[in-house]
Amino acid sequence: MSAGADAGEERLGRVLLTRVIEPGDEAGGRWLRELGVAEVVRRLRDGGRRPPGVSGERWAGLVARAARAEPERDLREARNAGVRFVCPGDIEWPGPLDDLGDGRPTGLWVRGAPSLRTWALGSVAVVGARACTEYGTHVAATLAAGLAERGWVVVSGGAYGIDGAAHRGALAAGGATVAVLACGVDRPYPRGHTALIDRIAEQGLVVGELPPGDHPTPSRFILRNRVIAALTRGTVVVEAACRSGSLATARAAERLGRFTMGVPGPVTSSLSAGAHELLRGGATLVTDAADVVELVGDMGELAPPRRGPVLPRDLLDPAARAVLAALPGDRPAGAGEIARGAPTTLDQAIARLYELRALGYVERHGDGWKLTRQALISARGGPAPC
């Protein structure tokens, strides 16, 4: 048999196995590594000798699943839905998924035109709570848009809440986004996100381990998160309660040696408690796309320094600022008192006071000097004196 035929048989076998072996099943992954795809499929098809470490009851269940599997039909239905099957050994297979070891996907069903391998090289996961706040929605969308504008691919799970906000933010910026689903990619879930997932498939990629038509279960959502973590350079948790599934994505990213990041929220919000715990455990605090890119990007991609607003008085000569600071805020003061408070000579203080008067910061008040109303406002960050 030719190498091409062997590859075709292995692909068909892997398609069958997506119907038989659950995502993340490390025992199944070990069988594939030790016995090979063809041998595992042969044993499942004829009910032959079960691999070591699997009970008779479980093996019987897997054999029953294999008997019902129709890989040729799955591939045909996938093609009709614009879906392709990508497996280890393909040019499009993302190498980072191999870091999952025996828990790596048997293969991936992919909907959308771009190359999954290429996009995974420059991707960041943005995840969080389904029941999020307006704050979380705003931060996720803004963060994702900023990443997309910088050329990064935003990966999330297509769910309600933070996931949906992240996808929409990337799409709104005209950027790239990938939705990793816990069901067949031809049957979007949640149903309320059908239009969003269809749009992601047109502008980006929709990816899943499960074959066409398969449905999600609670365990499949958790196992899906390891794929999000492995595909990407790092994971950002925007908003998460202590039991949020998005924390499983962050923990998987940490185990895989990926960057783990968290966005702080109000300390009074239970929906930020999980993100805060993540930060206490060593995740990096980020607040915007620049912070994220500084961590996951190439050397030299630094976030801008964080500074407060520049007040008009910050632009004054240091000696003039010292004289201005020596004026009391609630009463006039004589030039001698101001000179002592600066501290400087009387002549220097008087010269600076006249300079400050010309700029609108002080005014004469009898024999003394007093701050103008505009100077008091500008000291609090308001408009500068005219």
C-alpha positions as CSV (number, residue, x, y, z in Angstrom):
1,M,0.0,0.0,0.0
2,S,1.3,3.5,-0.9
3,A,2.2,6.1,1.7
4,G,-0.7,8.2,0.4
5,A,-3.1,5.3,0.9
6,D,-1.7,4.8,4.4
7,A,-2.2,8.5,5.2
8,G,-5.8,8.3,3.9
9,E,-6.5,5.2,6.1
10,E,-5.0,6.9,9.1
11,R,-7.2,10.0,8.5
12,L,-10.3,7.9,8.2
13,G,-9.3,6.1,11.4
14,R,-8.9,9.3,13.2
15,V,-12.3,10.5,12.0
16,L,-13.8,7.3,13.3
17,L,-12.1,7.8,16.7
18,T,-13.6,11.3,17.1
19,R,-16.9,9.4,17.4
20,V,-15.5,6.8,19.8
21,I,-12.9,8.4,22.2
22,E,-14.0,11.4,24.2
23,P,-11.9,14.6,24.0
24,G,-8.9,14.6,26.4
25,D,-9.0,10.9,27.0
26,E,-5.4,10.2,27.9
27,A,-5.8,6.5,28.0
28,G,-7.1,6.6,24.4
29,G,-4.2,8.9,23.5
30,R,-1.8,6.4,25.0
31,W,-3.3,3.6,22.9
32,L,-2.8,5.6,19.7
33,R,0.8,6.3,20.7
34,E,1.7,2.7,21.6
35,L,-0.4,0.7,19.1
36,G,-1.0,3.2,16.3
37,V,-4.3,4.4,14.8
38,A,-4.8,1.4,12.5
39,E,-4.4,-1.2,15.2
40,V,-6.7,0.7,17.7
41,V,-9.3,1.0,14.9
42,R,-9.0,-2.7,14.0
43,R,-9.5,-3.8,17.6
44,L,-12.5,-1.6,18.0
45,R,-14.0,-2.7,14.7
46,D,-13.7,-6.5,15.4
47,G,-14.1,-6.3,19.2
48,G,-10.6,-7.8,19.6
49,R,-8.2,-7.8,22.5
50,R,-8.6,-4.7,24.6
51,P,-5.6,-2.5,25.4
52,P,-4.1,-2.8,28.8
53,G,-5.7,-0.8,31.6
54,V,-9.3,-0.7,30.3
55,S,-12.1,-2.5,31.9
56,G,-14.2,-5.0,29.9
57,E,-17.3,-2.8,30.4
58,R,-15.7,0.3,29.1
59,W,-14.2,-1.5,26.2
60,A,-17.6,-2.9,25.2
61,G,-19.0,0.6,25.2
62,L,-16.2,1.8,23.0
63,V,-16.7,-1.1,20.6
64,A,-20.4,-0.3,20.4
65,R,-19.6,3.3,19.5
66,A,-17.2,2.2,16.8
67,A,-19.8,-0.1,15.3
68,R,-22.2,2.9,14.8
69,A,-19.4,5.2,13.5
70,E,-19.5,6.1,9.7
71,P,-16.3,8.1,9.1
72,E,-16.9,8.4,5.3
73,R,-20.3,9.9,6.0
74,D,-18.9,12.3,8.6
75,L,-16.3,13.5,6.1
76,R,-18.9,13.9,3.4
77,E,-21.3,15.8,5.7
78,A,-18.4,18.0,6.8
79,R,-17.4,18.9,3.2
80,N,-21.0,19.8,2.5
81,A,-21.0,22.1,5.5
82,G,-17.6,23.7,4.5
83,V,-15.8,21.9,7.3
84,R,-12.4,20.1,7.0
85,F,-10.7,17.6,9.2
86,V,-7.1,18.4,10.4
87,C,-5.0,15.8,12.2
88,P,-1.5,15.3,13.4
89,G,0.9,15.1,10.5
90,D,-1.0,17.6,8.4
91,I,0.7,20.9,7.3
92,E,-2.2,22.8,9.0
93,W,-1.8,20.9,12.4
94,P,-0.8,23.4,15.1
95,G,2.4,22.0,16.7
96,P,1.6,23.6,20.2
97,L,-1.3,21.1,20.6
98,D,1.3,18.3,20.9
99,D,2.3,19.8,24.3
100,L,-0.9,18.1,25.5
101,G,0.8,14.7,25.2
102,D,-1.6,11.8,25.3
103,G,-4.4,14.3,25.9
104,R,-4.0,16.0,22.6
105,P,-7.0,15.9,20.2
106,T,-7.3,12.9,17.9
107,G,-8.0,15.5,15.2
108,L,-9.8,18.8,14.8
109,W,-12.8,19.8,12.7
110,V,-12.2,23.3,11.2
111,R,-14.7,25.7,9.6
112,G,-13.2,28.8,7.9
113,A,-10.6,29.6,5.3
114,P,-7.4,30.6,7.2
115,S,-4.7,28.2,8.2
116,L,-5.2,27.1,11.9
117,R,-1.5,26.5,12.3
118,T,-0.5,29.9,11.1
119,W,-3.1,31.7,13.2
120,A,-2.2,29.7,16.3
121,L,1.4,31.1,16.2
122,G,0.2,34.6,17.0
123,S,-2.8,34.0,19.2
124,V,-4.0,34.9,22.7
125,A,-6.9,33.4,24.6
126,V,-9.4,35.9,26.2
127,V,-11.9,34.1,28.5
128,G,-14.1,34.7,31.5
129,A,-17.5,34.4,33.1
130,R,-20.7,33.7,31.2
131,A,-22.7,35.7,33.7
132,C,-20.4,38.8,33.4
133,T,-20.9,42.4,34.3
134,E,-21.0,45.5,32.0
135,Y,-17.4,46.2,33.2
136,G,-16.3,42.7,32.1
137,T,-18.0,43.0,28.8
138,H,-16.4,46.4,28.1
139,V,-12.9,45.2,29.2
140,A,-13.1,42.0,27.1
141,A,-14.3,43.8,24.0
142,T,-11.7,46.6,24.3
143,L,-8.9,44.2,25.1
144,A,-9.8,41.9,22.1
145,A,-10.1,44.9,19.7
146,G,-6.7,46.2,20.9
147,L,-5.1,42.8,20.3
148,A,-6.7,42.5,16.9
149,E,-5.5,45.9,15.9
150,R,-1.9,44.8,16.8
151,G,-2.2,41.8,14.6
152,W,-2.9,39.1,17.2
153,V,-5.6,36.4,16.9
154,V,-8.1,36.3,19.7
155,V,-9.2,32.8,20.7
156,S,-12.2,32.1,22.9
157,G,-15.0,29.6,23.5
158,G,-17.9,31.2,21.7
159,A,-20.0,31.2,24.9
160,Y,-22.2,34.0,26.3
161,G,-20.5,36.7,28.4
162,I,-16.8,37.4,28.2
163,D,-16.2,34.9,25.3
164,G,-18.8,36.6,23.1
165,A,-17.6,40.1,24.0
166,A,-14.0,39.1,23.1
167,H,-15.1,37.7,19.7
168,R,-17.2,40.7,18.9
169,G,-14.4,43.1,19.9
170,A,-11.9,41.4,17.5
171,L,-14.5,41.3,14.7
172,A,-15.4,45.0,15.2
173,A,-11.7,45.9,14.8
174,G,-11.6,43.9,11.5
175,G,-9.3,41.4,13.2
176,A,-8.9,37.7,13.4
177,T,-10.7,35.5,16.0
178,V,-11.1,31.7,16.6
179,A,-14.0,30.1,18.4
180,V,-13.2,26.7,20.0
181,L,-16.5,24.8,20.5
182,A,-17.4,21.9,22.7
183,C,-19.7,20.4,20.0
184,G,-19.8,19.8,16.3
185,V,-18.7,23.0,14.4
186,D,-21.7,22.6,12.1
187,R,-24.1,23.0,15.0
188,P,-23.2,26.2,16.9
189,Y,-23.8,26.3,20.6
190,P,-25.2,28.2,22.3
191,R,-28.0,28.7,19.9
192,G,-28.3,32.3,20.7
193,H,-24.8,32.8,19.3
194,T,-25.5,31.1,15.9
195,A,-25.2,34.4,14.0
196,L,-22.0,35.3,15.8
197,I,-20.4,31.9,15.2
198,D,-21.4,32.0,11.6
199,R,-19.8,35.4,11.3
200,I,-16.6,34.1,13.0
201,A,-16.5,31.3,10.4
202,E,-16.7,33.8,7.6
203,Q,-14.0,36.1,9.0
204,G,-12.0,33.7,11.1
205,L,-12.1,30.0,12.3
206,V,-14.5,27.8,14.2
207,V,-12.8,24.7,15.6
208,G,-13.8,21.6,17.6
209,E,-12.8,18.1,18.4
210,L,-16.3,16.6,18.1
211,P,-17.6,15.4,14.7
212,P,-20.5,17.0,12.8
213,G,-23.8,17.1,14.7
214,D,-22.3,16.1,18.1
215,H,-23.7,17.9,21.1
216,P,-21.9,19.5,24.1
217,T,-21.9,18.2,27.7
218,P,-20.6,19.8,30.9
219,S,-17.4,17.7,30.8
220,R,-16.8,18.5,27.2
221,F,-16.8,22.3,28.0
222,I,-14.1,21.8,30.6
223,L,-12.0,19.5,28.3
224,R,-12.4,22.0,25.5
225,N,-10.6,24.6,27.6
226,R,-7.3,22.7,27.4
227,V,-7.3,23.2,23.6
228,I,-7.8,26.9,24.0
229,A,-4.9,27.0,26.4
230,A,-2.6,24.9,24.2
231,L,-3.3,26.7,21.0
232,T,-2.4,30.1,22.3
233,R,0.7,32.0,23.5
234,G,-1.1,33.0,26.7
235,T,-4.5,33.2,28.4
236,V,-6.2,36.3,29.8
237,V,-9.0,35.8,32.3
238,V,-11.1,39.0,32.2
239,E,-13.7,38.3,34.8
240,A,-14.3,35.0,36.7
241,A,-16.0,33.8,39.8
242,C,-14.2,31.3,42.0
243,R,-15.9,28.3,40.2
244,S,-15.7,29.7,36.7
245,G,-14.7,27.2,34.0
246,S,-12.4,29.9,32.6
247,L,-10.0,29.3,35.5
248,A,-9.6,25.8,34.2
249,T,-8.3,27.3,31.0
250,A,-5.8,29.4,33.0
251,R,-4.6,26.4,35.0
252,A,-4.1,24.4,31.8
253,A,-2.1,27.3,30.3
254,E,0.0,27.4,33.4
255,R,0.7,23.6,33.3
256,L,1.7,24.0,29.6
257,G,4.1,26.8,30.3
258,R,2.0,29.4,28.6
259,F,1.6,32.9,29.9
260,T,-1.3,33.3,32.4
261,M,-2.8,36.8,32.9
262,G,-5.7,38.3,34.8
263,V,-7.6,41.5,34.7
264,P,-8.4,43.0,38.2
265,G,-12.0,44.0,39.0
266,P,-13.9,45.6,41.9
267,V,-13.0,43.8,45.2
268,T,-16.7,43.9,46.0
269,S,-17.6,41.8,43.0
270,S,-17.9,38.0,43.3
271,L,-17.4,37.8,39.6
272,S,-13.9,39.1,40.0
273,A,-13.0,36.8,42.9
274,G,-11.6,34.0,40.7
275,A,-9.5,36.4,38.6
276,H,-8.1,37.9,41.8
277,E,-7.2,34.5,43.2
278,L,-5.5,33.8,39.9
279,L,-3.4,37.0,40.4
280,R,-2.6,36.0,44.0
281,G,-1.3,32.7,42.7
282,G,1.2,34.3,40.4
283,A,-0.6,35.3,37.2
284,T,0.4,38.6,35.6
285,L,-1.9,41.5,36.1
286,V,-2.9,43.2,32.8
287,T,-5.2,46.0,32.0
288,D,-5.1,46.4,28.2
289,A,-3.8,45.0,25.0
290,A,-0.4,46.7,25.4
291,D,0.2,44.9,28.7
292,V,-0.7,41.6,27.1
293,V,1.5,42.1,24.0
294,E,4.4,43.1,26.2
295,L,4.2,39.7,27.9
296,V,3.5,37.4,24.9
297,G,5.0,39.4,22.0
298,D,8.5,39.7,20.7
299,M,11.3,41.4,22.6
300,G,11.0,45.1,22.6
301,E,7.2,45.2,22.3
302,L,6.8,47.2,25.5
303,A,3.7,48.7,26.9
304,P,3.9,52.5,27.3
305,P,4.8,53.8,30.7
306,R,1.8,54.6,33.0
307,R,1.7,58.2,34.1
308,G,-0.9,60.4,35.6
309,P,-2.2,63.5,33.8
310,V,0.3,66.4,33.2
311,L,-0.9,69.4,35.2
312,P,-0.2,72.9,33.9
313,R,2.0,73.6,37.0
314,D,4.1,70.6,36.1
315,L,5.4,72.7,33.1
316,L,6.7,75.6,35.3
317,D,10.3,76.1,36.1
318,P,11.3,74.2,39.3
319,A,12.0,77.5,41.2
320,A,8.6,78.9,40.2
321,R,6.9,75.7,41.2
322,A,8.6,76.0,44.6
323,V,7.4,79.5,45.1
324,L,3.9,78.6,44.0
325,A,3.8,75.6,46.4
326,A,4.8,78.0,49.3
327,L,1.6,80.1,48.9
328,P,-1.2,79.1,51.4
329,G,-4.4,78.0,49.7
330,D,-6.7,79.8,52.1
331,R,-5.2,83.3,52.7
332,P,-2.8,85.9,51.3
333,A,0.9,85.8,52.4
334,G,3.7,88.3,52.3
335,A,6.7,87.9,50.1
336,G,9.0,87.2,53.1
337,E,6.8,84.3,54.3
338,I,6.7,82.9,50.8
339,A,10.5,83.2,50.4
340,R,11.0,81.2,53.6
341,G,8.6,78.5,52.5
342,A,10.2,78.1,49.1
343,P,13.0,78.4,50.4
344,T,14.7,81.1,48.4
345,T,15.8,84.7,48.8
346,L,13.3,87.6,49.0
347,D,14.4,89.0,45.7
348,Q,14.1,85.7,43.9
349,A,10.6,85.1,45.5
350,I,9.4,88.5,44.4
351,A,10.7,87.9,40.8
352,R,8.9,84.5,40.6
353,L,5.7,85.9,42.1
354,Y,5.5,88.5,39.3
355,E,6.2,85.8,36.8
356,L,3.4,83.7,38.2
357,R,1.1,86.7,38.2
358,A,1.7,87.1,34.5
359,L,0.8,83.5,34.0
360,G,-2.4,83.9,36.0
361,Y,-1.5,81.8,39.0
362,V,-1.3,84.5,41.7
363,E,-2.6,88.0,42.3
364,R,-1.7,90.9,44.6
365,H,-3.8,91.2,47.6
366,G,-2.9,94.4,49.6
367,D,0.7,93.9,50.7
368,G,0.5,90.2,50.1
369,W,0.1,87.6,47.4
370,K,-2.8,85.1,47.0
371,L,-3.5,82.1,44.7
372,T,-6.1,82.9,42.0
373,R,-9.2,80.8,41.7
374,Q,-8.0,79.3,38.5
375,A,-4.7,78.3,40.1
376,L,-6.6,76.4,42.8
377,I,-8.6,74.6,40.1
378,S,-5.5,73.7,38.0
379,A,-3.9,72.2,41.1
380,R,-6.7,69.7,41.2
381,G,-6.3,68.8,37.5
382,G,-8.7,71.4,36.1
383,P,-8.0,73.9,33.3
384,A,-4.9,76.0,33.5
385,P,-5.0,79.8,34.2
386,C,-5.4,81.9,31.1
